[in-house]
Amino acid sequence: METIYLDHAATSPMHPEVIEAMTKAFGQTFGNPSSIHTAGRQARKVLDDARTILARAIGAKDSEIIITSGGTEADNTAIFGVTNTLKSNGKHIITTQIEHHAVLFACEKLEKQGFEVTYLPVDQSGRISIEDFKNALREDTILVTIMYGNNEVGTTQPIAEIGQILKDHQAIFHTDAVQAFGLEKLNVDELQVDLLSVSSHKLNGPKGIGFLYQRTGTPLSATFLGGSQEKKRRAGTENVPAAVGFAKAVEITQKEMDTKRSQYEQFRNVFLKILDNEKIDYKVNGNIKHSLPHVLNISFTGMEVESFLVNLDMSGVYASSGSACTAGSIDPSHVLVAMFGNNREELRNSIRFSFGLGLTEEMIKEAAMRTAKIVQRLAN
Amino acid sequence: MVETRDPSQIRVVVGMSGGVDSSVAAYLLKKQGYDVIGIFMKNWDDTDEFGVCTATEDYDDVIKVCNQIGIPYYAVNFEKQYWDKVFTYFLEEYKAGRTPNPDVMCNKEIKFKAFLEHAMKLGADYLATGHYARVEERDGEVAMLRGVDNNKDQTYFLNQLSQDQLKHVMFPIGDIAKPEVRKIAEEAGLATAKKKDSTGICFIGERNFKEFLSQYLPAQPGKMETFDGRVMGTHDGLMYYTIGQRHGLGIGGDGDPWFVVGKDLERNVLYVEQGFHHDALYSTSLSAVKMSFTTKKAKPSKFSCTAKFRYRQEDTPVEVELFEDGTAHITFEKPVRAITPGQAVVLYDGEECLGGGTIDEVFKNSEKLTYVG
């Protein structure tokens, strides 16, 4: 049985060229970029080249890229780094109810430390309203952290509009672009963001690496102290081969972005068409106009996510529900709760399919057929 | 239900707790060639203030064992069903002054109902668990037999299972003794081979029972009295005590130790008397409700068999009289100590567990013992 991986929003396979570039780097570039000898300088050169590629992808300067261990560290660094530095200017933070937990839990921790956090609500499509945002903004707001595109339902937020509003405000503007980067054209000046988080493994790069863009002059205290790597903003010997792989993955996605976008939109249509043909009772969760192209979150009437996902797995279709189920704990997805409210069937019957490298239209059709068959068997 | 298919064509979902018994159950089934899937069931959330939850650790063990055996694993959550069907009953019984048996209810409503239905949705032919019990084809039906390890036999807790449930059930370790189960686990190098057996009621675990219960039911302290009205001290709340209990009374003095012999709910009085074999602790018959049988075979309205009134007790010969409303009157061959309302009475014919019910009232020579509920 052919297995079909439709969970690229969780993590994605490495691109063969990434593996090749990294393998080469593992073999040849072992030096410590901080060392003063030739081996060190070689590693430094490789790392700097990689940084340039990362920076260019979002219209940033090389010096504005802080390489981290991934998206979570980038988000945490942004939130704690800013609030720690600016706490004398105010105690107010604005975020949304649908952020990734790397943002939400960081904000909750700050609340316990005396900060005041506004969690903006979203509409049924998962989008915040600019009005709500304007109403929430205060003189003492020091940080606004709003995700670019949601990982569960794909809805994108009006980041540029918010950036414009914040232009003359003291608040630092951070966006978590972990799910969006690679499929959305992101330019930090157009968006007018001060901080932006990215992760490598969502776009066919290696795991364990990401970056935080920090606009020049944005106050930020370091979390990791030690050596003077990353201009003292993030101590620790750099993972040079991972940076090489990350840069290679970014290079590829920047080149193929338009093709991929239209391909995933086609996948989405094909998938839904088959569900229609099979007379499946479903509803798409998310926003039709403002959405990441690779995330397709579907609510299936009468289904239960737990048995549905296991059946999908056994039929070789790998997908996921909004939030990971660990040790049998099913906290309903906070994103779906924010969109629909509590005790709604969407919380129990929604599945996320996400597209990425290596998929063909044939595979999407096959996956949709297998999905339809399971629904026909289980829904009563 | 005599299986003719090749084991590889038979899908068995194993309910895995993260303990050694269910680990070995899964291991043996896989060795026999079945299409095995391990599923961890979460019925209770005991996350503490540090975010630590025993279920997380147990599930980690399930993952390790399943990866060692080479079977897929998943988790399923029945917290809501458990709360509605088991925990609510548990509290109601305590409120009514009885001593409930949540394990019996959990098997009936969760493990072999909600979980069985879940397994069926995954295309399973059978649900297997690590219980010490056996199933065997007898007269065209599935009979439930005691586990061969008499010390571990768990049919007492499974007495409410019906034929419709039992025909989908496998008990892979029911014909093995516990030490042998440990040995198999060790030889196979299973991660749970040396894991301590869980004790007590699953959702309370190692915690203090009184403290746990007091979170849910208000405790009303009252007097401890003897039948002739001597006040021997105070009790912390009637629900904390069970018939025949010795520990935790705090009555000093000379002579034999003191035991709980009854309760008066209206007066909120706990009756205590001296001596393990005090006469008040003995009864000669009981009435049971919610009688359920493991097979569909018609039962005569009166028959003799043996019975257990609590887990790990020796069987007692009894006479059973069944009534049409699902109740029964069960008379003992000789007086039995500390029969406790709310607990299960389970009937046996030799090796076979016939079924059982819930102990409702207790009698001594046809006279109802009002003091035990």
Interface residues (C-beta under 8 A of the other chain):
Chain A: E306 S307 L309 V310 N311 D313 M314 C325 T326 A327 G328 S329 I330 L378
Chain B: I37 F40 M41 K42 D45 C53 A55 T56 D58 Y59 D60 P72 Y74 A75 V76 N77 H118 K121 L122 G123
